Amino acid sequence: QVQLVESGGGLVQAGGSLTLSCKASGIIPSINAMGWYRQAPGKQRELVADIKNGGNLDYADSVKGRFTISRDNAKTTLALQMNNLKPEDTGVYYCHLQTWYSGVDYWGQGTQVTVSS
């Protein structure tokens, strides 16, 4: 029903920047939230940032002031601007969408972000 495709990951030196993009396609229902999660090797997937349906933003404490999440008006593109990257930011970043009515979660395939010291 919904397909999410991430792009923009790569290798960057500490202090650098990357911008991730998530493109949503297919039949997109009413959206409760869209956001970014990440998973480092050996760790659980964690919320990085998300946007609730009402526009409320939520950021992990570790990325506040460095990352910015944004969404276009059509809710087909979700971006994550990442500045002042740290090695601790390394991981696979996943785009996430949760539907409003059914609460179904959709995930992208992930894009690798590697931050070198």
Secondary structure, DSSP 8 states (H G I E B T S, - for coil): -EEEEEE--EEEETT--EEEEEEEEE----EEEEEEEEE-TTS--EEEEEEETTS-EEE-TTTTTTEEEEE-TTS-EEEEEE-S--GGG-EEEEEEEEESSS--EEE---EEEEEE-
